[in-house]
Amino acid sequence: ESGDAQTFAAATRLLNSPDAKARGRGAALLAPLGSPNPSAELRAQCASALLQLLSSEQTATVLHAIGMALSHLRDERAVEALLPFVKHADADVRFGVALGLIPHQTDAAIAALVELSTDADEDVRSWATFGIGSKENLDTPEIRDALFARVADSNSEVRGEALLALAQRGDVRVLEPLRRELTEETVRVYAVEAAGLTGDVSFLPILKSFR
């Protein structure tokens, strides 16, 4: 029995434990099996075990661990299974949902990430915004509007993710909020990268000053 198979067997035993901490550990054990090394069959088995648990699990810490693990396994079945938890009361659960949805590009996954990009929790907003913005091959008015809604976010990392993604898409609405960001006392690398991506020569003086 291979190391991966042994890990899978140990993890599934933990997933069936009456103890929530054990179930959470079991889910965490399955995450590394989403690496390129395990077979597609084993990755699918890992996802199936997690999805089966997800259908009945109620403990927030375990739900969080399941979402994290599914983000590594990249199984399309995860999208539909995670959607009911988008509005979960616990921010850690919503965080896990955001991570679990990031690998996917279906309409349902994108719509859920757009919703999560407005979440009250900063970490959830940040990862959801990254999840939307990182899909450079997807460029729709809905995605651009969701990103633009975050350029004035109270969290600098969320703002940076949004600015960078809009610049990558050539959205001219990014120019003015980007100018404001570049004049802040602390300028994050996101804003500098975004300014470079715009190709707007008016940014050159301030970019040279940073150098």
C-alpha positions, -999 to 999 in steps of 0.1 A, spaced: 0 0 0 15 34 -10 20 63 13 -8 82 -3 -32 52 1 -22 48 37 -28 85 43 -62 82 26 -71 52 48 -61 70 80 -79 102 70 -111 84 62 -111 67 96 -108 101 112 -136 115 90 -159 89 106 -149 98 141 -175 111 166 -149 137 176 -150 170 157 -112 176 161 -105 142 147 -128 149 117 -110 182 111 -76 164 112 -89 139 87 -100 166 63 -66 183 66 -48 151 59 -66 148 25 -55 183 13 -19 173 4 -33 145 -18 -45 172 -42 -8 176 -53 1 164 -89 16 131 -76 -15 111 -66 -36 95 -93 -68 112 -105 -87 82 -91 -72 88 -56 -79 126 -57 -115 118 -67 -118 94 -38 -105 121 -14 -131 146 -28 -159 120 -25 -150 114 12 -150 151 20 -182 158 1 -199 129 19 -189 144 52 -199 179 41 -234 168 35 -239 162 72 -213 181 90 -223 210 113 -192 219 132 -177 251 119 -140 241 124 -146 209 104 -165 228 77 -136 252 74 -111 222 71 -132 206 44 -133 238 23 -95 241 27 -90 205 16 -113 208 -14 -94 239 -26 -64 215 -32 -84 187 -48 -100 209 -75 -130 186 -79 -159 202 -98 -184 186 -76 -172 208 -48 -189 239 -62 -225 227 -58 -217 212 -24 -201 245 -11 -228 269 -23 -252 263 7 -224 276 30 -218 309 13 -240 327 39 -229 306 69 -229 325 102 -192 316 109 -166 336 90 -141 307 91 -166 285 73 -171 312 46 -133 316 44 -131 278 37 -159 281 11 -140 310 -7 -109 289 -9 -128 258 -20 -144 278 -49 -113 296 -61 -100 268 -84 -133 267 -103 -146 289 -132 -182 279 -135 -209 306 -135 -220 293 -101 -185 295 -86 -179 330 -99 -213 342 -87 -206 329 -52 -171 345 -51 -186 378 -62 -210 375 -33 -182 366 -9 -161 396 -21 -186 417 -2 -184 397 30 -181 414 64 -149 395 71 -117 410 57 -100 377 50 -131 363 32 -133 394 11 -96 393 3 -95 357 -9 -128 360 -28 -115 392 -45 -83 374 -54 -103 344 -66 -122 366 -90 -93 387 -101 -69 358 -107 -90 344 -134 -75 367 -161 -92 347 -189 -126 357 -175 -135 393 -182 -172 402 -179 -190 434 -169 -201 415 -137 -166 406 -127 -152 441 -135 -180 457 -114 -174 434 -85 -137 443 -86 -144 480 -89 -166 478 -59 -136 468 -39 -112 496 -49 -124 517 -20 -124 488 5 -113 495 40 -87 467 38 -56 477 18 -50 441 6 -85 439 -8 -80 472 -25 -47 460 -40 -62 428 -53 -90 447 -70 -67 474 -85 -43 448 -99 -71 427 -114 -88 458 -130 -54 470 -144 -48 435 -159 -82 438 -177 -75 473 -190 -104 489 -172 -99 526 -173 -119 531 -141 -89 519 -122 -68 550 -130 -82 575 -104 -84 552 -74 -49 540 -84 -36 575 -83 -51 579 -48 -35 547 -37 -1 557 -50 -2 589 -29 -9 571 4 17 572 31 22 535 27 21 522 -9 17 485 -14 34 466 -42 -1 458 -56 -6 494 -66 29 497 -81 23 466 -102 -11 478 -112 3 512 -123 28 494 -145 2 473 -161 -20 502 -171 7 515 -195 -4 550 -185 27 573 -188 13 597 -163 23 572 -136 60 573 -146 71 602 -123 57 587 -91 69 552 -101 104 566 -107 103 583 -73 97 549 -57 127 535 -74 
